[in-house]
Amino acid sequence: MTNILPRLIERFFIERLKQQRNASSHTVASYRDTFRLLLQFAGRELGKCPSDLELTDLNADFIGAFLDHFDGCRHASAATHNQRLTCIRSFLRFASFEEPAVAGQIQRALAIPPKRAIRREVTFLVRSEIDAILAAPDTSKWIGFRDYTLLLTAVQTGMRLSELTGLDRDAVCLGPSAHVRCLGKGRKERATPITKTAQHALSEWLAEPARLKTTVLFPTIQGARMSSDSVQYLLAKYVGQAAKDCPSLRSKRVSPHILRHSAAMELLAAGVDTTVIALWLGHESTRSTQPYLHAHIAMKEAALARLEPVSGQAVSRFKADDQLLAFLDSL
């Protein structure tokens, strides 16, 4: 009997991901990397090459061992752990319909729970830090002007890095109701309004001759689309320059996503409702916007100032006199 697992994996990527789900290249690449690690781990642990693996090899114990191994040796975060688990689960659901004979085994593997992650407080920049970074590029040069306009667009629109580098020149609509259109996460299009300052900068930038007739809004010198690494590099360079005059930047790890957080916090400080901020940032739901409320200390202080002071007396702590109650109290 021919081994069905290699054929199932091929069909999963071609039929399910690319054809049926029309998954993005980022999603396909993420799933591909997970399966590469999975097959390499199977080669070491089971002594089988990828083409010899069987569907029954991908049981709950094996998948659990795979996740534990890479969590340990690569110090993977809970988010990375859950991302790999999501990829494997998606394949197993596909396989359960194709091969119902192993549905019971697959259900046990699907029961592996995701890891609970620590939700850390959102890091963001205050206005003085933003201004210092925007003042760093030399706008008298083409690259400096490009970098300034890119960073200003990022911090004002709150776009994701992939959305920002994916912009073309025709995505900018100037004049009345000026805005920038982008294709966001989940292939959702959205339009983000821009301030007068951003309108002026983008208008001057678009007046510059396009490099090699490129359609990319923020191209490289060769007219190609900028990579994520290149944007992270230029941001780190300007943060280093800005830190000389803005010492608070020295203790902050500033990434392109921090600019997105900063845009959200600027809107929140201006009194914009979280439902509007969710639409602005392209969030699937307002739950993704809630962390900004937790990070806004000024809003919490304002709420505290409205509270009446509580007068009370100190009370002694209850002490259990039963051994079982004492044990529970000690937990």
Steps between C-alpha positions, in 0.01 A plus 500: 500500500636841399581736786231769502665762727726668239204524260279647775759765586534599134122520457469698823736770373376510140126431533412616851735793559561642153186411305217473752613749763704722266748540786758776484865430427579581865256232621633240257858578605410469870335161446790385282757584768300314766483187284872519424574497873246223558647274231857563617399417858331180380819398319700527820244351739342231283788428265280549194552722199203727413371281218486197735297670774146378549196693616483281811845629598350844559327403821442713809816378678723574200353848444531579871864389497567713189355813661683439830831440323500825307360699790801385700785514250387819328347669804185556296236736634144392567395684183747300286391177670134576423580599143665163433212319670249690284681389182500135609135513608396645166668213316354236732146632452554472125640147541209386720255559215727336245583197717208438742656170609750692718251763619520372859877544516471843340238611755741419783768709331254786443427499875851634577426842655682820404732666749381792706719800426589786734336815367763762552420869516512676164816703433453829317668834433390836637475807277847635587658166406307484172606854411864421576497197268328692219759778532790256450486433120680748272211606277732690267604162356273259310547212745449724801183648353370150419575379851336803662184461292488125567540543878245783510250288307565206733453691824195688374310215334606218735549263208667164543848470352382271219219744418744792490755333272217372279372850417507624141491864389135480400407399856529865608188713442563871560256790506169497690471198733867415440583141589726203431357167388668173591439127485511381859505177693252243374493677160277776638526835327474813709543874457680701769463881511819706522583829670593825325865437585492154343309634198767765442787251535337240273411766243863613480622140494269408211626806311846339501576307179438129552816290505522294180126569448412285802145495633619431857429785742815455709752326271867417535758691293458229235123557493416168672268450795670542838542192718391480862863476608591822318221694673603361840860596426422859405270543801773372736747743340275801553405394853873489581544852364189631676607350834784753522246781549219286648650285780175311567546317168815332631300269726241408236520228236331671207370285213266585213217340700569744785414780256165326446443488876594868523242594238232317699602671826489841330143430391407374846649810666294715262182335632430279197276202583663157495257375234624773266862420588434133415369605156795738457756226569314226313436285808260210464327599826527755780659232722829564319470869593445442873875481589533868411251585775708305753819683393350851521609604850366856462150364441529285813625797704208710379259226608672479839467876551121472461472242778407592855772403749406190695525515876535169676665325785768236495371151557684190607536222246280192543692197620358157427502257787435190291794323331325475160394865512850598607642312204264673258578834659871443441462450124 
